[in-house]
Amino acid sequence: MNYHPSLIICNTGGPHSRTREENISSTILGNSLKKIIMPRHSKVGIIFPAGILDIVQFMHDYMNKAGYNSTEDLGKKFQGPKNLMTCIDGQEKKGLPRINNKGEQKKVIRNAVILGMCNKFIYNPDSPIIWTRKRLTRIISLFGAGDFYELD
């Protein structure tokens, strides 16, 4: 074959040489500047003292010392958010109430009520309060659906 000298034929190789990789990290949660709005409602968790073997029994004793007989009593007194919310696990303990701080007793109980109404991904205000070690030791952020479902 004869090619014109100004014609340059380039081959970059096989299909793998024409691929790109790019790591993307972004979130729509808690950012009101994005088009999808899922505002962060609150961070929920409890800081327990070290050495507690049975956290569920400890919380029941804590509840009784505060003057409540059952988790149903707590649910009537301590209201969490009124809507379904999305639960996202976190680790940041800053700002969470501590069990051994007497001034934060109401915050501890309120957070225990909310944690008891959360499953792995959803906070449901109509759910019964179910305390397990896993639920009570979680630290979560609650996100409201905002305008997310109104976009359709």
PyMOL commands that set and color helices and strands:
alter all, ss='L'
color gray80, all
select helices_A, chain A and resi 15-18+55-65+71-77+102-116+133-136+148-151
alter helices_A, ss='H'
color red, helices_A
select strands_A, chain A and resi 40-44+85-89+122-123+140-144
alter strands_A, ss='S'
color yellow, strands_A
deselect
rebuild
show_as cartoon
